Amino acid sequence: FILFCMTNLVAKVISFQPVYRRFAPTLRHFTITNNKKANDDYDAEVEVEDESDALQRALAAMNEPKSSTWYMKEEQQYPLLPFSCTGCGKCCKTKGAVHFSPDEVEGAASLLDLSTDEFVSRYASHVHYSTGRDEEKNVPWVRLNNDKSNDGGNGCVFLNDDNMCSIYEARPLQCKTYPFWTNILSSPESWNAEVRRDPNSDSLHDSPQWTPEAGGCEGMQLVAQNGETRQDDNNGVSARYAHDQLQLYERYRKRFPQGNFVEVK
């Protein structure tokens, strides 16, 4: 039986040879083509990964402080930017406009258990309906109606009697990032121009006092051009944190609508 099976197998192999010779070129072409396709696919995946890595590196480079950024260039001289919030609430009493993006309107309305329409009708003085990414929401940009008077200034409607923000968890990015705004961090001089002297402290610097019209911040301290900061080395925020806040603020500014805000009747 074993001899019969082996004989049969040999006969089948011999009979297959002409068939193989006939289709061998096709089979080899198929194999080469698929191997080439597999290699091309692999190369394409590697290329996509390389492009993705390059994009990530480019984005990281964009977020890296430029060598001319004074608070990072002088990082050894300014290990910390001299700022610590005093909780005085005066930045919320300065005369000026506070804006909410559509996302921030939704967040604040949700915190207050209001619809976005109710939030707008209660708290907006002006609105702007954007096109593009904000258009589908049908929720406007809002300029806050700051009709609450504190210390002679137009205090924020969300500032409570304890000088605390009643919507702190949902406060707009404009508030979150202060004082790390573009105009303030543009130079040591612009930083120092925002510093205000606390009349209740024994500070020796000659900065002006806060007023509702001029604004400014009593939690900031002066930086000096010679690299010596007038600050406690353990009191302040890292230059990296300040830069990250600045990046958030600048992205916010790019989204800010260019058109006019319409008064809410």
C-alpha positions in Angstrom: 0.0 0.0 0.0 2.8 2.4 0.9 4.6 1.6 -2.3 1.3 2.3 -4.2 0.9 5.7 -2.6 4.4 6.8 -3.3 4.2 5.7 -6.9 0.9 7.7 -7.3 2.5 10.8 -5.7 5.5 10.7 -8.0 3.2 10.4 -11.0 1.2 13.5 -9.9 4.4 15.5 -9.4 5.7 14.6 -12.8 2.3 15.4 -14.4 2.3 18.8 -12.7 5.7 19.9 -14.1 4.3 21.1 -17.5 1.6 23.1 -15.7 4.1 24.7 -13.4 6.4 25.6 -16.3 3.4 27.2 -18.0 2.3 29.3 -15.1 5.6 29.9 -13.4 6.3 33.3 -15.0 2.8 34.5 -13.9 3.4 33.2 -10.4 6.7 34.9 -10.2 5.2 38.2 -11.5 2.4 38.0 -8.9 4.9 37.3 -6.1 7.2 40.2 -7.2 4.3 42.6 -7.7 2.9 41.8 -4.3 6.2 42.1 -2.6 6.8 45.4 -4.3 3.4 46.6 -3.2 4.1 45.5 0.3 7.4 47.4 0.2 5.7 50.4 -1.3 3.0 50.3 1.5 5.7 50.0 4.1 7.6 52.9 2.6 4.4 55.0 2.5 3.7 54.2 6.1 7.3 55.2 7.1 6.9 58.4 5.0 3.6 59.2 6.8 5.2 58.5 10.2 8.2 60.7 9.2 5.8 63.5 8.1 3.9 63.1 11.4 7.1 63.3 13.4 8.2 66.3 11.4 4.8 68.0 12.0 5.1 67.3 15.8 8.6 68.7 15.8 7.5 71.8 13.9 4.6 72.3 16.3 6.9 71.9 19.3 9.4 74.3 17.7 6.5 76.9 17.3 5.8 76.6 21.0 9.4 76.9 22.0 10.2 80.4 23.2 12.3 82.4 20.7 15.8 83.4 21.7 14.6 87.0 21.9 11.9 86.2 24.5 13.3 88.1 27.4 11.8 86.1 30.2 13.1 82.8 28.8 16.4 84.2 27.4 17.2 85.5 30.8 15.9 82.3 32.5 19.0 82.1 34.7 18.4 85.7 35.7 14.7 85.3 36.0 14.1 81.8 37.4 10.6 82.9 38.3 8.5 85.7 37.0 7.6 87.8 40.0 3.8 87.4 40.2 1.6 86.0 42.9 -2.2 86.7 42.9 -3.1 88.7 46.0 -6.8 88.0 45.7 -7.6 91.7 45.7 -10.1 91.4 42.8 -8.9 94.7 41.3 -8.3 93.1 37.9 -12.0 92.4 37.9 -12.8 96.0 38.7 -10.7 97.6 36.0 -12.7 99.4 33.3 -12.6 97.4 30.1 -14.4 94.8 28.0 -14.6 91.1 29.0 -15.4 88.6 26.2 -16.6 85.0 26.1 -16.1 82.8 23.1 -19.1 80.5 22.1 -17.5 77.6 24.0 -17.1 79.8 27.1 -20.7 80.9 26.9 -21.8 77.3 26.9 -19.5 76.5 29.8 -20.6 79.5 32.0 -24.3 78.9 31.1 -24.0 75.2 32.1 -22.3 76.2 35.4 -25.1 78.6 36.2 -27.8 76.1 35.1 -28.9 78.4 32.3 -29.5 77.9 28.6 -27.1 79.8 26.3 -30.0 82.1 25.3 -30.7 82.9 29.0 -27.0 83.6 29.6 -26.9 86.0 26.7 -30.1 87.8 27.6 -28.9 88.2 31.3 -25.3 89.0 30.9 -24.4 90.2 27.4 -24.1 93.9 26.4 -23.0 93.0 22.8 -22.9 89.9 20.7 -21.2 88.7 17.6 -22.2 85.6 15.5 -19.1 84.2 13.8 -18.7 82.2 10.7 -16.6 79.1 10.4 -16.0 76.8 13.3 -18.3 78.8 15.6 -21.2 79.1 13.1 -22.7 75.7 13.6 -23.2 76.3 17.4 -25.5 79.3 16.8 -24.0 80.6 20.0 -22.5 84.1 19.8 -19.3 85.7 21.1 -20.4 87.8 24.1 -19.2 91.0 25.5 -20.1 91.0 29.2 -22.4 93.7 30.5 -20.3 95.1 33.3 -22.7 97.4 35.0 -21.7 96.6 38.6 -19.9 99.4 40.2 -17.1 98.7 42.6 -14.5 101.2 43.9 -15.7 103.7 41.3 -15.0 101.2 38.5 -17.1 98.9 36.4 -16.7 95.7 38.3 -17.4 92.4 36.7 -21.0 91.1 37.2 -19.6 87.8 38.4 -17.4 89.3 41.1 -19.0 88.5 44.5 -18.7 90.5 47.7 -15.6 88.5 48.8 -13.8 89.6 45.7 -14.1 86.1 44.3 -15.2 85.1 40.9 -18.6 83.3 41.1 -17.9 81.4 37.8 -14.2 80.8 38.5 -14.3 77.2 37.0 -15.9 78.6 33.8 -14.2 82.0 33.6 -13.1 83.0 30.1 -9.6 82.5 28.9 -9.1 86.3 28.8 -9.3 86.2 32.6 -7.4 82.9 33.1 -4.3 84.1 31.3 -3.9 87.5 32.9 -1.2 89.0 33.3 0.5 86.8 30.7 -0.8 88.7 27.8 1.1 89.6 24.6 1.3 93.3 25.4 2.5 92.7 29.0 5.1 90.1 28.2 6.6 91.9 25.1 9.5 93.3 27.2 10.7 94.0 30.7 9.5 97.6 30.4 6.0 96.5 29.4 5.9 94.1 32.4 7.0 96.8 34.8 4.4 99.2 33.3 1.7 96.8 34.5 3.0 96.6 38.1 1.1 98.5 40.7 2.1 99.4 44.3 -0.1 98.0 47.0 -0.9 101.0 49.4 -1.2 98.5 52.3 2.2 97.0 51.9 5.7 98.2 52.8 6.9 97.9 49.2 9.7 100.3 48.4 9.2 100.5 44.6 7.7 103.6 43.1 5.1 102.1 40.8 1.8 103.9 40.6 -1.2 102.7 42.5 -4.1 100.9 40.9 -7.1 102.9 39.5 -10.2 101.6 37.7 -9.2 103.6 34.6 -5.5 102.6 34.4 -5.8 99.1 35.8 -2.6 97.1 36.5 -1.8 94.4 39.0 -0.5 94.6 42.6 0.5 91.0 42.5 3.3 91.7 40.0 6.8 92.9 41.0 9.3 94.8 39.1 12.1 93.2 37.0 15.3 95.0 36.5 17.3 95.4 33.3 20.6 94.3 35.0 19.1 90.9 35.6 18.4 91.4 39.3 14.8 90.8 40.2 13.2 92.6 43.1 11.5 89.5 44.3 11.6 86.6 46.8 13.2 83.7 44.9 10.5 81.4 46.2 7.6 83.7 45.1 6.5 83.7 41.5 5.7 81.6 38.5 8.0 79.7 36.2 8.9 81.3 32.9 7.7 78.2 31.2 4.3 78.5 32.7 4.1 82.1 31.7 5.0 81.2 28.1 2.4 78.5 28.0 -0.3 80.9 29.1 0.9 83.4 26.5 0.5 80.8 23.8 -3.1 80.1 24.9 -3.8 83.8 24.9 -2.4 84.3 21.4 -4.4 81.4 20.0 -7.5 83.0 21.6 -6.7 86.3 19.9 -6.5 84.6 16.5 -10.0 83.3 17.0 -11.4 86.6 18.1 -14.0 87.9 15.6 -13.0 90.8 13.4 -16.5 92.1 12.8 -18.4 94.5 14.9 -20.3 93.4 18.0 -24.0 94.2 18.0 -25.6 95.7 21.1 -28.2 93.5 22.8 -31.5 95.3 23.1 
